[in-house]
């Protein structure tokens, strides 16, 4: 268990083992801390309530690898609306907590709140338009070098 910045869930440092896999390995010094002072000092120095340890992170706040046969609500970027199905780009699968939702309300609230009752749009036809489930690696910031790195840690 470590203190780590929950960048997209609580937007605060938390203490548990639910951190993203890419925070390990060469990125560990930037994301995983043995004490709250290190995490809060690096990521949230202006917050008076850091760390937030009252409640644990939930699986939907942490990246996970979705089942290729399961359908989700996802932001259909060219249509500017949420859609239900499996026909989303592979890069959305690589960070599912940011793009794949189990309810239309979750997707519409995050991505297209102005669409109102027009969100979500009709379901996709279920036919995937590409090889979306073939890559197990992700790109992440390489803080010890220039640009991005690729891999699973």
Number of C-alpha atoms within 10 A of each C-alpha: 12 18 25 29 26 21 12 11 14 15 14 21 30 26 25 13 13 18 23 16 14 20 18 15 11 13 17 14 12 17 22 22 20 12 13 18 15 19 25 23 13 14 19 18 13 9 12 8 12 20 22 17 14 8 9 13 19 9 11 14 18 19 18 15 11 16 9 10 9 9 20 23 25 29 24 18 11 6 9 14 22 31 25 25 20 23 20 24 17 16 15 15 24 21 17 20 19 20 22 24 21 14 13 17 15 17 25 24 14 13 19 18 15 11 14 10 9 13 20 23 16 12 15 14 10 12 9 14 10 11 9 17 15 8 11 11 13 16 15 16 13 13 13 11 8 8 10 12 15 12 10 14 17
